[in-house]
């Protein structure tokens, strides 16, 4: 899935309940809120803040130059077998030299 579409999905995920709770508060005249200290914070506020945060994340990804890659993404090249150092301590393919087969 495209990271840009994930950020837009998360925006909608927070925007729909945020707007719905805000409309509920306006329509009924009652504020659904969470007590925070001496006051109450409407439930629409954290939803709308998270929606705005995801819009900013989407916009920052969209405003990057097309040719550039993310500075955090580093692609590692696989090592060739000749370069890889083989540690014989961790090869469990063959049984140890002093062991015998199962006793009958």
Backbone as XML, in Angstrom:
<?xml version="1.0"?>
<chain id="A" units="angstrom">
  <residue number="1" name="UNK">
    <atom name="N" x="0.838" y="-1.170" z="0.000"/>
    <atom name="CA" x="0.000" y="0.000" z="0.000"/>
    <atom name="C" x="0.885" y="1.237" z="0.000"/>
  </residue>
  <residue number="2" name="UNK">
    <atom name="N" x="0.491" y="2.217" z="-0.738"/>
    <atom name="CA" x="1.230" y="3.454" z="-0.887"/>
    <atom name="C" x="1.213" y="4.254" z="0.424"/>
  </residue>
  <residue number="3" name="UNK">
    <atom name="N" x="2.368" y="4.725" z="0.924"/>
    <atom name="CA" x="2.385" y="5.495" z="2.174"/>
    <atom name="C" x="1.536" y="6.762" z="2.104"/>
  </residue>
  <residue number="4" name="UNK">
    <atom name="N" x="1.440" y="7.352" z="0.933"/>
    <atom name="CA" x="0.632" y="8.555" z="0.784"/>
    <atom name="C" x="-0.844" y="8.250" z="1.010"/>
  </residue>
  <residue number="5" name="UNK">
    <atom name="N" x="-1.307" y="7.138" z="0.484"/>
    <atom name="CA" x="-2.715" y="6.782" z="0.662"/>
    <atom name="C" x="-3.003" y="6.364" z="2.107"/>
  </residue>
  <residue number="6" name="UNK">
    <atom name="N" x="-2.024" y="5.798" z="2.791"/>
    <atom name="CA" x="-2.211" y="5.439" z="4.199"/>
    <atom name="C" x="-2.397" y="6.696" z="5.039"/>
  </residue>
  <residue number="7" name="UNK">
    <atom name="N" x="-1.609" y="7.722" z="4.754"/>
    <atom name="CA" x="-1.733" y="8.974" z="5.507"/>
    <atom name="C" x="-3.080" y="9.646" z="5.246"/>
  </residue>
  <residue number="8" name="UNK">
    <atom name="N" x="-3.564" y="9.587" z="4.012"/>
    <atom name="CA" x="-4.889" y="10.138" z="3.716"/>
    <atom name="C" x="-5.985" y="9.326" z="4.392"/>
  </residue>
  <residue number="9" name="UNK">
    <atom name="N" x="-5.821" y="8.011" z="4.446"/>
    <atom name="CA" x="-6.793" y="7.163" z="5.139"/>
    <atom name="C" x="-6.838" y="7.508" z="6.623"/>
  </residue>
  <residue number="10" name="UNK">
    <atom name="N" x="-5.670" y="7.688" z="7.243"/>
    <atom name="CA" x="-5.637" y="8.051" z="8.658"/>
    <atom name="C" x="-6.252" y="9.430" z="8.896"/>
  </residue>
  <residue number="11" name="UNK">
    <atom name="N" x="-6.071" y="10.330" z="7.932"/>
    <atom name="CA" x="-6.713" y="11.642" z="8.039"/>
    <atom name="C" x="-8.225" y="11.493" z="8.079"/>
  </residue>
  <residue number="12" name="UNK">
    <atom name="N" x="-8.764" y="10.705" z="7.166"/>
    <atom name="CA" x="-10.212" y="10.488" z="7.160"/>
    <atom name="C" x="-10.675" y="9.739" z="8.398"/>
  </residue>
  <residue number="13" name="UNK">
    <atom name="N" x="-9.842" y="8.830" z="8.871"/>
    <atom name="CA" x="-10.183" y="8.068" z="10.065"/>
    <atom name="C" x="-10.392" y="8.982" z="11.270"/>
  </residue>
  <residue number="14" name="UNK">
    <atom name="N" x="-9.626" y="10.053" z="11.376"/>
    <atom name="CA" x="-9.767" y="10.994" z="12.485"/>
    <atom name="C" x="-10.692" y="12.155" z="12.159"/>
  </residue>
  <residue number="15" name="UNK">
    <atom name="N" x="-10.794" y="12.526" z="10.888"/>
    <atom name="CA" x="-11.607" y="13.673" z="10.514"/>
    <atom name="C" x="-13.102" y="13.384" z="10.630"/>
  </residue>
  <residue number="16" name="UNK">
    <atom name="N" x="-13.514" y="12.202" z="10.237"/>
    <atom name="CA" x="-14.945" y="11.860" z="10.270"/>
    <atom name="C" x="-15.491" y="11.886" z="11.697"/>
  </residue>
  <residue number="17" name="UNK">
    <atom name="N" x="-14.877" y="11.211" z="12.684"/>
    <atom name="CA" x="-15.416" y="11.326" z="14.046"/>
    <atom name="C" x="-15.252" y="12.721" z="14.630"/>
  </residue>
  <residue number="18" name="UNK">
    <atom name="N" x="-14.172" y="13.426" z="14.259"/>
    <atom name="CA" x="-13.973" y="14.774" z="14.778"/>
    <atom name="C" x="-15.081" y="15.714" z="14.333"/>
  </residue>
  <residue number="19" name="UNK">
    <atom name="N" x="-15.408" y="15.676" z="13.039"/>
    <atom name="CA" x="-16.483" y="16.525" z="12.525"/>
    <atom name="C" x="-17.826" y="16.058" z="13.075"/>
  </residue>
  <residue number="20" name="UNK">
    <atom name="N" x="-18.009" y="14.750" z="13.185"/>
    <atom name="CA" x="-19.259" y="14.222" z="13.740"/>
    <atom name="C" x="-19.472" y="14.656" z="15.176"/>
  </residue>
  <residue number="21" name="UNK">
    <atom name="N" x="-18.441" y="14.579" z="15.997"/>
    <atom name="CA" x="-18.559" y="15.019" z="17.387"/>
    <atom name="C" x="-18.767" y="16.523" z="17.484"/>
  </residue>
  <residue number="22" name="UNK">
    <atom name="N" x="-18.115" y="17.273" z="16.595"/>
    <atom name="CA" x="-18.293" y="18.719" z="16.576"/>
    <atom name="C" x="-19.724" y="19.080" z="16.185"/>
  </residue>
  <residue number="23" name="UNK">
    <atom name="N" x="-20.269" y="18.404" z="15.180"/>
    <atom name="CA" x="-21.668" y="18.630" z="14.784"/>
    <atom name="C" x="-22.626" y="18.247" z="15.908"/>
  </residue>
  <residue number="24" name="UNK">
    <atom name="N" x="-22.330" y="17.166" z="16.602"/>
    <atom name="CA" x="-23.159" y="16.757" z="17.737"/>
    <atom name="C" x="-23.161" y="17.835" z="18.818"/>
  </residue>
  <residue number="25" name="UNK">
    <atom name="N" x="-21.993" y="18.391" z="19.105"/>
    <atom name="CA" x="-21.895" y="19.437" z="20.120"/>
    <atom name="C" x="-22.697" y="20.671" z="19.716"/>
  </residue>
  <residue number="26" name="UNK">
    <atom name="N" x="-22.635" y="21.046" z="18.435"/>
    <atom name="CA" x="-23.359" y="22.226" z="17.961"/>
    <atom name="C" x="-24.863" y="21.951" z="17.931"/>
  </residue>
  <residue number="27" name="UNK">
    <atom name="N" x="-25.240" y="20.768" z="17.464"/>
    <atom name="CA" x="-26.653" y="20.442" z="17.285"/>
    <atom name="C" x="-27.377" y="20.326" z="18.625"/>
  </residue>
  <residue number="28" name="UNK">
    <atom name="N" x="-26.783" y="19.620" z="19.574"/>
    <atom name="CA" x="-27.461" y="19.387" z="20.850"/>
    <atom name="C" x="-27.193" y="20.474" z="21.881"/>
  </residue>
  <residue number="29" name="UNK">
    <atom name="N" x="-26.152" y="21.235" z="21.717"/>
    <atom name="CA" x="-25.814" y="22.248" z="22.705"/>
    <atom name="C" x="-25.034" y="21.692" z="23.887"/>
  </residue>
  <residue number="30" name="UNK">
    <atom name="N" x="-24.879" y="20.385" z="23.949"/>
    <atom name="CA" x="-24.081" y="19.727" z="24.996"/>
    <atom name="C" x="-22.724" y="19.366" z="24.421"/>
  </residue>
  <residue number="31" name="UNK">
    <atom name="N" x="-21.704" y="19.542" z="25.219"/>
    <atom name="CA" x="-20.357" y="19.193" z="24.785"/>
    <atom name="C" x="-19.956" y="17.871" z="25.403"/>
  </residue>
  <residue number="32" name="UNK">
    <atom name="N" x="-19.651" y="16.908" z="24.541"/>
    <atom name="CA" x="-19.101" y="15.641" z="25.016"/>
    <atom name="C" x="-17.617" y="15.869" z="25.246"/>
  </residue>
  <residue number="33" name="UNK">
    <atom name="N" x="-17.189" y="15.721" z="26.474"/>
    <atom name="CA" x="-15.795" y="16.024" z="26.759"/>
    <atom name="C" x="-15.183" y="15.099" z="27.781"/>
  </residue>
  <residue number="34" name="UNK">
    <atom name="N" x="-13.892" y="15.220" z="27.899"/>
    <atom name="CA" x="-13.100" y="14.452" z="28.850"/>
    <atom name="C" x="-12.558" y="15.427" z="29.885"/>
  </residue>
  <residue number="35" name="UNK">
    <atom name="N" x="-12.730" y="15.121" z="31.180"/>
    <atom name="CA" x="-12.190" y="16.040" z="32.182"/>
    <atom name="C" x="-10.665" y="16.117" z="32.093"/>
  </residue>
  <residue number="36" name="UNK">
    <atom name="N" x="-10.172" y="17.349" z="32.080"/>
    <atom name="CA" x="-8.734" y="17.592" z="31.991"/>
    <atom name="C" x="-8.414" y="18.745" z="32.927"/>
  </residue>
  <residue number="37" name="UNK">
    <atom name="N" x="-7.912" y="18.410" z="34.096"/>
    <atom name="CA" x="-7.654" y="19.431" z="35.111"/>
    <atom name="C" x="-8.967" y="19.986" z="35.636"/>
  </residue>
  <residue number="38" name="UNK">
    <atom name="N" x="-9.098" y="21.306" z="35.635"/>
    <atom name="CA" x="-10.310" y="21.952" z="36.121"/>
    <atom name="C" x="-11.352" y="22.133" z="35.024"/>
  </residue>
  <residue number="39" name="UNK">
    <atom name="N" x="-11.023" y="21.848" z="33.775"/>
    <atom name="CA" x="-11.954" y="22.050" z="32.669"/>
    <atom name="C" x="-12.216" y="20.739" z="31.946"/>
  </residue>
  <residue number="40" name="UNK">
    <atom name="N" x="-13.002" y="20.818" z="30.896"/>
    <atom name="CA" x="-13.335" y="19.649" z="30.093"/>
    <atom name="C" x="-12.911" y="19.911" z="28.644"/>
  </residue>
  <residue number="41" name="UNK">
    <atom name="N" x="-12.225" y="18.964" z="28.050"/>
    <atom name="CA" x="-11.779" y="19.078" z="26.665"/>
    <atom name="C" x="-12.776" y="18.324" z="25.786"/>
  </residue>
  <residue number="42" name="UNK">
    <atom name="N" x="-13.369" y="18.997" z="24.804"/>
    <atom name="CA" x="-14.305" y="18.301" z="23.906"/>
    <atom name="C" x="-13.611" y="17.153" z="23.174"/>
  </residue>
  <residue number="43" name="UNK">
    <atom name="N" x="-14.347" y="16.063" z="22.961"/>
    <atom name="CA" x="-13.760" y="14.896" z="22.281"/>
    <atom name="C" x="-13.419" y="15.189" z="20.827"/>
  </residue>
  <residue number="44" name="UNK">
    <atom name="N" x="-14.027" y="16.206" z="20.253"/>
    <atom name="CA" x="-13.738" y="16.553" z="18.862"/>
    <atom name="C" x="-12.327" y="17.107" z="18.709"/>
  </residue>
  <residue number="45" name="UNK">
    <atom name="N" x="-11.794" y="17.733" z="19.743"/>
    <atom name="CA" x="-10.482" y="18.401" z="19.646"/>
    <atom name="C" x="-9.350" y="17.411" z="19.371"/>
  </residue>
  <residue number="46" name="UNK">
    <atom name="N" x="-9.188" y="16.313" z="20.153"/>
    <atom name="CA" x="-8.079" y="15.387" z="19.820"/>
    <atom name="C" x="-8.238" y="14.747" z="18.446"/>
  </residue>
  <residue number="47" name="UNK">
    <atom name="N" x="-9.480" y="14.472" z="18.049"/>
    <atom name="CA" x="-9.698" y="13.878" z="16.724"/>
    <atom name="C" x="-9.274" y="14.835" z="15.621"/>
  </residue>
  <residue number="48" name="UNK">
    <atom name="N" x="-9.644" y="16.099" z="15.751"/>
    <atom name="CA" x="-9.281" y="17.076" z="14.722"/>
    <atom name="C" x="-7.785" y="17.382" z="14.729"/>
  </residue>
  <residue number="49" name="UNK">
    <atom name="N" x="-7.157" y="17.346" z="15.896"/>
    <atom name="CA" x="-5.696" y="17.544" z="15.967"/>
    <atom name="C" x="-4.974" y="16.399" z="15.263"/>
  </residue>
  <residue number="50" name="UNK">
    <atom name="N" x="-5.412" y="15.160" z="15.501"/>
    <atom name="CA" x="-4.780" y="14.016" z="14.835"/>
    <atom name="C" x="-5.033" y="14.040" z="13.326"/>
  </residue>
  <residue number="51" name="UNK">
    <atom name="N" x="-6.218" y="14.490" z="12.906"/>
    <atom name="CA" x="-6.488" y="14.619" z="11.469"/>
    <atom name="C" x="-5.559" y="15.660" z="10.851"/>
  </residue>
  <residue number="52" name="UNK">
    <atom name="N" x="-5.378" y="16.789" z="11.533"/>
    <atom name="CA" x="-4.471" y="17.829" z="11.014"/>
    <atom name="C" x="-3.034" y="17.318" z="10.960"/>
  </residue>
  <residue number="53" name="UNK">
    <atom name="N" x="-2.626" y="16.556" z="11.961"/>
    <atom name="CA" x="-1.274" y="15.986" z="11.978"/>
    <atom name="C" x="-1.059" y="15.069" z="10.773"/>
  </residue>
  <residue number="54" name="UNK">
    <atom name="N" x="-2.052" y="14.241" z="10.462"/>
    <atom name="CA" x="-1.915" y="13.327" z="9.329"/>
    <atom name="C" x="-1.954" y="14.062" z="7.996"/>
  </residue>
  <residue number="55" name="UNK">
    <atom name="N" x="-2.700" y="15.173" z="7.916"/>
    <atom name="CA" x="-2.671" y="15.977" z="6.693"/>
    <atom name="C" x="-1.283" y="16.572" z="6.500"/>
  </residue>
  <residue number="56" name="UNK">
    <atom name="N" x="-0.677" y="17.050" z="7.584"/>
    <atom name="CA" x="0.681" y="17.592" z="7.478"/>
    <atom name="C" x="1.687" y="16.524" z="7.057"/>
  </residue>
  <residue number="57" name="UNK">
    <atom name="N" x="1.537" y="15.314" z="7.589"/>
    <atom name="CA" x="2.430" y="14.216" z="7.181"/>
    <atom name="C" x="2.257" y="13.903" z="5.702"/>
  </residue>
  <residue number="58" name="UNK">
    <atom name="N" x="1.002" y="13.880" z="5.233"/>
    <atom name="CA" x="0.733" y="13.616" z="3.825"/>
    <atom name="C" x="1.300" y="14.739" z="2.956"/>
  </residue>
  <residue number="59" name="UNK">
    <atom name="N" x="1.101" y="15.989" z="3.379"/>
    <atom name="CA" x="1.581" y="17.116" z="2.591"/>
    <atom name="C" x="3.108" y="17.135" z="2.527"/>
  </residue>
  <residue number="60" name="UNK">
    <atom name="N" x="3.774" y="16.796" z="3.625"/>
    <atom name="CA" x="5.235" y="16.782" z="3.612"/>
    <atom name="C" x="5.763" y="15.686" z="2.698"/>
  </residue>
  <residue number="61" name="UNK">
    <atom name="N" x="5.078" y="14.568" z="2.630"/>
    <atom name="CA" x="5.489" y="13.486" z="1.730"/>
    <atom name="C" x="5.235" y="13.890" z="0.286"/>
  </residue>
  <residue number="62" name="UNK">
    <atom name="N" x="4.154" y="14.601" z="0.048"/>
    <atom name="CA" x="3.777" y="15.001" z="-1.295"/>
    <atom name="C" x="4.684" y="16.109" z="-1.823"/>
  </residue>
  <residue number="63" name="UNK">
    <atom name="N" x="5.171" y="16.979" z="-0.947"/>
    <atom name="CA" x="5.970" y="18.111" z="-1.390"/>
    <atom name="C" x="7.436" y="17.757" z="-1.623"/>
  </residue>
  <residue number="64" name="UNK">
    <atom name="N" x="7.840" y="16.524" z="-1.342"/>
    <atom name="CA" x="9.216" y="16.089" z="-1.612"/>
    <atom name="C" x="9.449" y="15.995" z="-3.111"/>
  </residue>
  <residue number="65" name="UNK">
    <atom name="N" x="10.682" y="16.223" z="-3.551"/>
    <atom name="CA" x="10.974" y="16.039" z="-4.977"/>
    <atom name="C" x="10.788" y="14.582" z="-5.372"/>
  </residue>
  <residue number="66" name="UNK">
    <atom name="N" x="10.333" y="14.375" z="-6.587"/>
    <atom name="CA" x="10.034" y="13.016" z="-7.049"/>
    <atom name="C" x="11.271" y="12.144" z="-7.145"/>
  </residue>
  <residue number="67" name="UNK">
    <atom name="N" x="12.386" y="12.697" z="-7.583"/>
    <atom name="CA" x="13.590" y="11.898" z="-7.779"/>
    <atom name="C" x="14.282" y="11.524" z="-6.491"/>
  </residue>
  <residue number="68" name="UNK">
    <atom name="N" x="14.092" y="12.302" z="-5.446"/>
    <atom name="CA" x="14.793" y="12.058" z="-4.190"/>
    <atom name="C" x="14.141" y="10.939" z="-3.407"/>
  </residue>
  <residue number="69" name="UNK">
    <atom name="N" x="14.934" y="10.292" z="-2.612"/>
    <atom name="CA" x="14.394" y="9.255" z="-1.748"/>
    <atom name="C" x="14.429" y="9.747" z="-0.315"/>
  </residue>
  <residue number="70" name="UNK">
    <atom name="N" x="13.749" y="9.056" z="0.521"/>
    <atom name="CA" x="13.696" y="9.428" z="1.926"/>
    <atom name="C" x="15.081" y="9.283" z="2.543"/>
  </residue>
  <residue number="71" name="UNK">
    <atom name="N" x="15.515" y="10.236" z="3.368"/>
    <atom name="CA" x="16.846" y="10.109" z="3.967"/>
    <atom name="C" x="16.924" y="8.973" z="4.971"/>
  </residue>
  <residue number="72" name="UNK">
    <atom name="N" x="15.800" y="8.499" z="5.448"/>
    <atom name="CA" x="15.806" y="7.431" z="6.445"/>
    <atom name="C" x="15.888" y="6.045" z="5.820"/>
  </residue>
  <residue number="73" name="UNK">
    <atom name="N" x="15.562" y="5.933" z="4.547"/>
    <atom name="CA" x="15.529" y="4.632" z="3.891"/>
    <atom name="C" x="16.899" y="4.336" z="3.301"/>
  </residue>
  <residue number="74" name="UNK">
    <atom name="N" x="17.489" y="3.259" z="3.739"/>
    <atom name="CA" x="18.775" y="2.825" z="3.211"/>
    <atom name="C" x="18.609" y="1.398" z="2.713"/>
  </residue>
  <residue number="75" name="UNK">
    <atom name="N" x="18.903" y="1.199" z="1.456"/>
    <atom name="CA" x="18.813" y="-0.144" z="0.888"/>
    <atom name="C" x="20.158" y="-0.831" z="1.041"/>
  </residue>
  <residue number="76" name="UNK">
    <atom name="N" x="20.132" y="-2.017" z="1.613"/>
    <atom name="CA" x="21.364" y="-2.770" z="1.799"/>
    <atom name="C" x="21.518" y="-3.741" z="0.646"/>
  </residue>
  <residue number="77" name="UNK">
    <atom name="N" x="22.711" y="-3.826" z="0.163"/>
    <atom name="CA" x="23.002" y="-4.789" z="-0.891"/>
    <atom name="C" x="23.314" y="-6.127" z="-0.241"/>
  </residue>
  <residue number="78" name="UNK">
    <atom name="N" x="22.798" y="-7.213" z="-0.806"/>
    <atom name="CA" x="23.124" y="-8.521" z="-0.233"/>
    <atom name="C" x="24.597" y="-8.849" z="-0.452"/>
  </residue>
  <residue number="79" name="UNK">
    <atom name="N" x="25.172" y="-9.437" z="0.558"/>
    <atom name="CA" x="26.581" y="-9.829" z="0.447"/>
    <atom name="C" x="26.713" y="-11.058" z="-0.438"/>
  </residue>
  <residue number="80" name="UNK">
    <atom name="N" x="27.793" y="-11.111" z="-1.137"/>
    <atom name="CA" x="28.072" y="-12.304" z="-1.933"/>
    <atom name="C" x="28.600" y="-13.381" z="-1.001"/>
  </residue>
  <residue number="81" name="UNK">
    <atom name="N" x="28.449" y="-14.615" z="-1.404"/>
    <atom name="CA" x="28.881" y="-15.742" z="-0.576"/>
    <atom name="C" x="30.384" y="-15.705" z="-0.311"/>
  </residue>
  <residue number="82" name="UNK">
    <atom name="N" x="31.166" y="-15.221" z="-1.275"/>
    <atom name="CA" x="32.619" y="-15.203" z="-1.078"/>
    <atom name="C" x="33.024" y="-14.167" z="-0.037"/>
  </residue>
  <residue number="83" name="UNK">
    <atom name="N" x="32.241" y="-13.096" z="0.105"/>
    <atom name="CA" x="32.569" y="-12.063" z="1.067"/>
    <atom name="C" x="32.078" y="-12.397" z="2.459"/>
  </residue>
  <residue number="84" name="UNK">
    <atom name="N" x="31.039" y="-13.187" z="2.559"/>
    <atom name="CA" x="30.462" y="-13.487" z="3.864"/>
    <atom name="C" x="31.397" y="-14.408" z="4.631"/>
  </residue>
  <residue number="85" name="UNK">
    <atom name="N" x="31.694" y="-14.025" z="5.850"/>
    <atom name="CA" x="32.541" y="-14.864" z="6.690"/>
    <atom name="C" x="31.674" y="-15.953" z="7.299"/>
  </residue>
  <residue number="86" name="UNK">
    <atom name="N" x="32.060" y="-17.191" z="7.120"/>
    <atom name="CA" x="31.287" y="-18.315" z="7.615"/>
    <atom name="C" x="31.812" y="-18.683" z="8.993"/>
  </residue>
  <residue number="87" name="UNK">
    <atom name="N" x="30.932" y="-18.651" z="9.970"/>
    <atom name="CA" x="31.296" y="-19.019" z="11.338"/>
    <atom name="C" x="30.908" y="-20.482" z="11.537"/>
  </residue>
  <residue number="88" name="UNK">
    <atom name="N" x="31.886" y="-21.345" z="11.669"/>
    <atom name="CA" x="31.632" y="-22.781" z="11.778"/>
    <atom name="C" x="30.966" y="-23.144" z="13.095"/>
  </residue>
  <residue number="89" name="UNK">
    <atom name="N" x="30.982" y="-22.273" z="14.068"/>
    <atom name="CA" x="30.362" y="-22.554" z="15.357"/>
    <atom name="C" x="28.853" y="-22.702" z="15.225"/>
  </residue>
  <residue number="90" name="UNK">
    <atom name="N" x="28.278" y="-22.010" z="14.279"/>
    <atom name="CA" x="26.825" y="-21.989" z="14.161"/>
    <atom name="C" x="26.307" y="-22.771" z="12.969"/>
  </residue>
  <residue number="91" name="UNK">
    <atom name="N" x="27.070" y="-23.711" z="12.464"/>
    <atom name="CA" x="26.580" y="-24.583" z="11.406"/>
    <atom name="C" x="26.067" y="-25.853" z="12.049"/>
  </residue>
  <residue number="92" name="UNK">
    <atom name="N" x="24.777" y="-26.078" z="11.943"/>
    <atom name="CA" x="24.144" y="-27.227" z="12.598"/>
    <atom name="C" x="23.717" y="-28.292" z="11.596"/>
  </residue>
  <residue number="93" name="UNK">
    <atom name="N" x="24.286" y="-28.263" z="10.421"/>
    <atom name="CA" x="23.917" y="-29.229" z="9.400"/>
    <atom name="C" x="24.439" y="-30.628" z="9.717"/>
  </residue>
  <residue number="94" name="UNK">
    <atom name="N" x="25.697" y="-30.730" z="10.154"/>
    <atom name="CA" x="26.309" y="-32.021" z="10.441"/>
    <atom name="C" x="26.271" y="-32.270" z="11.943"/>
  </residue>
  <residue number="95" name="UNK">
    <atom name="N" x="26.119" y="-33.537" z="12.345"/>
    <atom name="CA" x="26.154" y="-33.826" z="13.794"/>
    <atom name="C" x="27.550" y="-33.603" z="14.331"/>
  </residue>
  <residue number="96" name="UNK">
    <atom name="N" x="27.701" y="-33.362" z="15.624"/>
    <atom name="CA" x="29.033" y="-33.179" z="16.203"/>
    <atom name="C" x="29.891" y="-34.421" z="15.987"/>
  </residue>
  <residue number="97" name="UNK">
    <atom name="N" x="31.200" y="-34.255" z="15.978"/>
    <atom name="CA" x="32.130" y="-35.335" z="15.649"/>
    <atom name="C" x="32.091" y="-36.471" z="16.672"/>
  </residue>
  <residue number="98" name="UNK">
    <atom name="N" x="31.901" y="-36.195" z="17.940"/>
    <atom name="CA" x="31.946" y="-37.249" z="18.947"/>
    <atom name="C" x="30.601" y="-37.908" z="19.215"/>
  </residue>
  <residue number="99" name="UNK">
    <atom name="N" x="29.564" y="-37.568" z="18.529"/>
    <atom name="CA" x="28.252" y="-38.155" z="18.838"/>
    <atom name="C" x="28.020" y="-39.417" z="18.037"/>
  </residue>
  <residue number="100" name="UNK">
    <atom name="N" x="27.279" y="-40.300" z="18.624"/>
    <atom name="CA" x="26.914" y="-41.525" z="17.935"/>
    <atom name="C" x="25.447" y="-41.424" z="17.547"/>
  </residue>
  <residue number="101" name="UNK">
    <atom name="N" x="25.005" y="-42.330" z="16.766"/>
    <atom name="CA" x="23.595" y="-42.378" z="16.369"/>
    <atom name="C" x="22.738" y="-42.771" z="17.543"/>
  </residue>
  <residue number="102" name="UNK">
    <atom name="N" x="21.445" y="-42.807" z="17.373"/>
    <atom name="CA" x="20.533" y="-43.187" z="18.465"/>
    <atom name="C" x="20.755" y="-44.646" z="18.853"/>
  </residue>
  <residue number="103" name="UNK">
    <atom name="N" x="20.750" y="-44.880" z="20.149"/>
    <atom name="CA" x="20.972" y="-46.247" z="20.649"/>
    <atom name="C" x="19.662" y="-47.024" z="20.556"/>
  </residue>
  <residue number="104" name="UNK">
    <atom name="N" x="19.799" y="-48.310" z="20.254"/>
    <atom name="CA" x="18.605" y="-49.160" z="20.137"/>
    <atom name="C" x="18.583" y="-50.195" z="21.181"/>
  </residue>
</chain>
